[in-house]
């Protein structure tokens, strides 16, 4: 069995103010990672997947900080770059030169093969006119392009075992019923969801798509596969997904790292919905 931890939206270097669903607690980052390192010693995983926005501005200093924090966890960590990770002209170059351990093949998009599944990490683009770059005052349009689409379909066409895809942009909205709103919020880009649903119909090995970006736990059946997002590690109660894969199923469980690590933090009243109910927090996806 393979066992990995999925984290996303750490926003290292962020201020306390900014987009959030519960409350940002950047002042606890050092303490969080120190306790997480101890927790992993008694709750080992094979590796960690980070779903993007590991840093808040993609600066060299923030990338160096990220590299150091994850190095102390002593667990291989694979990064799917998010828009905030690519917010400087030189961000992509600095990721490869200053934190190369996050990219096991030396590329932003890569495939890793394990005993029971294939992990495909897809770093998509955020501007219509330029690859691997995002500006806070510019458009936010997640796109793949022909090259990335070709790589994704090539992996799926040749897959001899289930495939889990990690990308930063969600394939589903936050359901209004979950958030207590009259309509869904944080609607996904209109292009990516139908594209992936088409992939799912053509390539039944696709079983799970992991994403971040909206800072909430969601889970949606997309027909032949499941898509989910995970709440931000930056925010209370520091949520993460523990994912186990064997020959029969992908088992997903959601952890409150604050509770697991004994860190007393309070989720503001009215924001508990971001954690989701049991049906969102736990799922067994059959593959055998």
Beta strands, then each sheet from edge to edge (+ up, - down):
strand 1: 2-7
strand 2: 47-50
strand 3: 77-79
strand 4: 110-113
strand 5: 117-121
strand 6: 162-166
strand 7: 206-211
strand 8: 218-221
strand 9: 226-229
strand 10: 239-245
strand 11: 249-256
strand 12: 282-286
sheet 1: 3+ 2+ 1+ 10- 11+ 12-
sheet 2: 4+ 5- 6- 7- 9- 8+
end
